[in-house]
Amino acid sequence: IANRRLTREQQRIQLDLVQGLNAERLKADEVNPAVEGVIESFELAFRMQSEVPALMDLSKEPAALRESYGIGNRATDNFGRQCLLARRLAEAGVRFIELNAGNWDHHRNLRTTLERSCASTDQPIAALLADLAARDMLKDTLVIWGGEFGRTPHAQNSDGRDHNNKGYTMWMAGGGVKGGLAHGATDEYGYEAVDGKMHIHDWHATILHLLGLNHKKLTFNYAGRDFRLTDVHGNVAKEILG
């Protein structure tokens, strides 16, 4: 993402010129959220372009730490790099980081594909949690693991599992949640939640609470109807808070 034609200093000179014009416009308008947004966006883009390359250089990390994340192992290298990069980004002050581990849509070949998916993620995510804890960052970092739904306990295509939104597991660590707690339970078949149910609106309300936001105060009336991030529903699951 580095500019090959201009040095960082030359880019800064160009940006200062543009930002000076933006500042003059903002001064004339006194209040102009659009111009304020442009100024902040340009500064953010400049910092990303100039600072992110160094953050992405994982070779600066000790070899033993990279190995703990599974970097260098074909099965865990991809997700391991994501996890280590996530720690470096969090350490640098990035407030929201999303990682992705695909290939969980096991409609067939469950025994082979599920084992492979678990093997590719188990070591890296465990290393991330341990690394955050060792740096005293976990208590201030909310880690959320999950997907959009679970899988059925019964077979599909003889050796696969279908989608199931009635009962499935997500987990959270750090950031104000209680460790070592299992909340809720499914029926004896693992098909449907029967105890301690948490709707997606409850989940969102709880996440917002952990981020210091009262979801009920984020309510806005438009066209005669109230709107908010939790769709005017949801309750904070206080029993999982640390």
PLY file of the C-alpha trace (Angstrom):
ply
format ascii 1.0
element vertex 242
property float x
property float y
property float z
element edge 241
property int vertex1
property int vertex2
end_header
0.00 0.00 0.00
3.03 2.29 -0.04
3.21 5.00 -2.70
6.18 4.14 -4.92
6.43 7.60 -6.47
6.27 9.82 -3.40
8.08 9.65 -0.09
6.12 9.88 3.15
7.33 13.46 3.59
6.14 14.43 0.10
2.76 12.85 0.73
2.49 14.74 4.02
3.15 18.04 2.20
0.38 17.25 -0.30
-2.02 16.25 2.45
-1.25 19.38 4.48
-2.18 21.49 1.45
-5.51 19.72 1.01
-6.22 19.74 4.74
-5.45 23.46 4.85
-8.14 24.08 2.23
-10.55 21.85 4.14
-9.81 23.75 7.35
-10.51 27.08 5.64
-13.85 25.76 4.42
-14.71 24.46 7.88
-13.78 27.81 9.42
-16.04 29.63 6.97
-18.96 27.26 7.55
-18.40 27.05 11.32
-20.34 23.78 11.40
-19.93 21.26 8.59
-19.95 17.57 9.61
-19.17 16.47 6.06
-15.93 18.47 5.92
-15.00 17.35 9.44
-15.48 13.76 8.29
-13.27 14.31 5.24
-10.49 15.79 7.37
-10.56 12.86 9.80
-10.78 10.28 6.98
-7.77 11.72 5.15
-5.69 11.66 8.33
-6.74 8.10 9.09
-5.89 6.98 5.55
-2.45 8.61 5.79
-1.69 6.90 9.09
-2.86 3.56 7.71
-0.69 3.90 4.62
2.38 4.94 6.57
2.13 2.77 9.69
0.32 -0.45 8.71
3.20 -1.96 6.66
5.40 -2.09 9.78
2.55 -3.60 11.81
2.10 -6.35 9.22
5.75 -7.39 9.42
5.42 -10.46 11.61
9.13 -11.24 11.30
9.72 -8.79 14.16
8.03 -11.23 16.54
10.14 -13.90 18.31
10.31 -17.19 16.44
8.92 -19.10 19.43
5.88 -16.82 19.57
5.22 -17.20 15.84
5.47 -20.96 16.27
2.96 -20.86 19.15
0.44 -19.31 16.75
1.03 -22.12 14.27
2.81 -19.91 11.75
4.94 -22.06 9.48
2.61 -25.04 9.82
0.58 -25.52 6.66
-2.61 -26.35 8.57
-2.53 -23.33 10.89
-0.40 -20.75 9.08
-3.21 -18.69 7.52
-5.32 -18.23 10.63
-2.24 -18.05 12.83
-1.02 -15.03 10.88
-4.43 -13.40 11.23
-4.41 -13.92 15.00
-0.90 -12.58 15.52
-1.64 -9.60 13.29
-4.80 -8.99 15.33
-2.74 -8.77 18.51
-0.32 -6.33 16.88
-3.18 -4.18 15.60
-4.86 -4.16 19.02
-1.55 -3.23 20.62
-1.29 -0.30 18.19
-4.72 1.00 19.19
-7.00 -0.42 16.49
-10.43 -0.66 18.12
-12.25 -3.17 15.90
-10.59 -6.17 14.26
-12.34 -8.94 12.34
-10.76 -12.30 11.52
-12.17 -14.91 9.19
-11.90 -18.68 9.13
-14.12 -20.17 6.44
-15.04 -23.67 5.26
-17.43 -24.57 8.08
-20.39 -25.29 5.78
-20.25 -29.04 6.28
-23.26 -30.35 4.37
-21.25 -33.49 3.62
-17.94 -35.13 4.54
-18.34 -33.94 8.13
-15.76 -36.17 9.76
-13.00 -35.04 7.43
-13.89 -31.38 6.96
-14.82 -30.58 10.58
-11.60 -32.07 11.89
-9.65 -30.03 9.34
-11.47 -26.79 10.19
-10.94 -27.26 13.93
-7.28 -28.14 13.48
-6.68 -24.95 11.47
-8.09 -22.64 14.16
-7.68 -24.24 17.58
-3.97 -23.53 18.13
-3.97 -19.95 16.73
-6.96 -18.69 18.72
-5.62 -20.27 21.92
-2.28 -18.58 21.30
-3.99 -15.23 20.77
-5.83 -15.45 24.10
-2.64 -16.50 25.90
-0.64 -13.72 24.25
-3.22 -11.06 25.13
-3.30 -12.30 28.73
0.50 -12.33 28.99
0.59 -8.69 27.88
-2.20 -7.72 30.29
-4.38 -6.82 27.30
-7.11 -9.45 27.57
-9.01 -7.65 30.32
-9.46 -4.68 27.98
-9.97 -6.67 24.78
-13.29 -8.36 24.02
-12.78 -11.47 21.90
-15.90 -12.90 20.23
-15.94 -16.23 18.39
-18.92 -17.40 16.37
-20.81 -17.65 13.11
-24.29 -16.90 11.87
-25.84 -20.24 12.90
-25.09 -23.75 14.09
-25.57 -27.20 12.59
-28.21 -29.86 13.08
-27.47 -32.89 15.29
-29.02 -35.16 12.65
-27.37 -36.10 9.39
-27.76 -34.52 5.98
-26.55 -36.22 2.80
-25.70 -39.21 5.04
-22.42 -37.67 6.27
-23.08 -33.94 6.73
-25.09 -31.49 8.82
-27.67 -28.88 7.79
-28.06 -25.30 9.05
-29.61 -24.84 12.50
-30.55 -21.51 14.10
-32.41 -23.00 17.07
-29.48 -23.88 19.28
-25.77 -23.25 18.85
-22.72 -21.94 20.66
-20.71 -18.74 20.56
-18.04 -17.76 23.06
-16.54 -14.58 24.45
-13.32 -13.93 26.35
-11.77 -10.96 28.12
-13.23 -7.48 27.96
-15.44 -7.76 31.03
-16.98 -11.22 30.57
-16.85 -13.91 33.24
-14.32 -16.64 32.48
-15.02 -20.36 32.81
-18.78 -19.94 32.50
-21.16 -21.91 30.27
-24.42 -20.02 29.83
-27.56 -21.78 28.63
-28.19 -25.30 27.38
-29.85 -27.17 24.53
-32.13 -30.17 24.65
-30.60 -33.63 24.97
-30.07 -33.81 21.20
-28.30 -30.47 20.85
-31.03 -29.25 18.52
-32.81 -26.41 20.30
-31.96 -24.06 23.17
-34.13 -24.81 26.20
-32.38 -23.05 29.08
-30.80 -19.61 29.36
-31.83 -18.70 25.82
-30.08 -15.69 24.33
-31.64 -14.06 21.28
-29.37 -12.25 18.84
-30.80 -8.96 20.17
-29.70 -9.96 23.69
-26.28 -10.82 22.30
-25.95 -7.43 20.62
-27.21 -5.61 23.73
-24.59 -7.41 25.82
-21.76 -6.61 23.40
-22.77 -2.94 23.33
-22.87 -2.90 27.14
-19.35 -4.32 27.29
-18.26 -1.56 24.92
-19.73 1.03 27.27
-22.91 1.72 25.30
-26.47 1.54 26.62
-28.38 0.12 23.66
-31.66 1.60 24.88
-30.22 5.11 24.66
-29.39 4.50 20.99
-33.08 4.73 20.12
-34.23 7.08 17.37
-37.75 7.72 16.14
-38.21 7.83 12.39
-41.49 7.85 10.45
-43.42 7.09 13.62
-41.35 4.07 14.65
-38.47 3.62 17.08
-35.22 2.19 15.73
-32.01 1.09 17.41
-29.16 -1.35 16.88
-31.00 -4.06 18.80
-34.25 -3.43 16.89
-35.93 -2.07 20.09
-35.50 -5.48 21.70
-32.87 -7.29 23.71
-31.62 -7.39 27.28
-28.08 -7.40 28.62
-27.11 -10.88 29.83
-25.78 -9.69 33.18
-25.09 -13.23 34.37
-22.11 -13.54 32.00
-20.50 -10.26 33.03
-17.37 -10.42 35.15
0 1
1 2
2 3
3 4
4 5
5 6
6 7
7 8
8 9
9 10
10 11
11 12
12 13
13 14
14 15
15 16
16 17
17 18
18 19
19 20
20 21
21 22
22 23
23 24
24 25
25 26
26 27
27 28
28 29
29 30
30 31
31 32
32 33
33 34
34 35
35 36
36 37
37 38
38 39
39 40
40 41
41 42
42 43
43 44
44 45
45 46
46 47
47 48
48 49
49 50
50 51
51 52
52 53
53 54
54 55
55 56
56 57
57 58
58 59
59 60
60 61
61 62
62 63
63 64
64 65
65 66
66 67
67 68
68 69
69 70
70 71
71 72
72 73
73 74
74 75
75 76
76 77
77 78
78 79
79 80
80 81
81 82
82 83
83 84
84 85
85 86
86 87
87 88
88 89
89 90
90 91
91 92
92 93
93 94
94 95
95 96
96 97
97 98
98 99
99 100
100 101
101 102
102 103
103 104
104 105
105 106
106 107
107 108
108 109
109 110
110 111
111 112
112 113
113 114
114 115
115 116
116 117
117 118
118 119
119 120
120 121
121 122
122 123
123 124
124 125
125 126
126 127
127 128
128 129
129 130
130 131
131 132
132 133
133 134
134 135
135 136
136 137
137 138
138 139
139 140
140 141
141 142
142 143
143 144
144 145
145 146
146 147
147 148
148 149
149 150
150 151
151 152
152 153
153 154
154 155
155 156
156 157
157 158
158 159
159 160
160 161
161 162
162 163
163 164
164 165
165 166
166 167
167 168
168 169
169 170
170 171
171 172
172 173
173 174
174 175
175 176
176 177
177 178
178 179
179 180
180 181
181 182
182 183
183 184
184 185
185 186
186 187
187 188
188 189
189 190
190 191
191 192
192 193
193 194
194 195
195 196
196 197
197 198
198 199
199 200
200 201
201 202
202 203
203 204
204 205
205 206
206 207
207 208
208 209
209 210
210 211
211 212
212 213
213 214
214 215
215 216
216 217
217 218
218 219
219 220
220 221
221 222
222 223
223 224
224 225
225 226
226 227
227 228
228 229
229 230
230 231
231 232
232 233
233 234
234 235
235 236
236 237
237 238
238 239
239 240
240 241
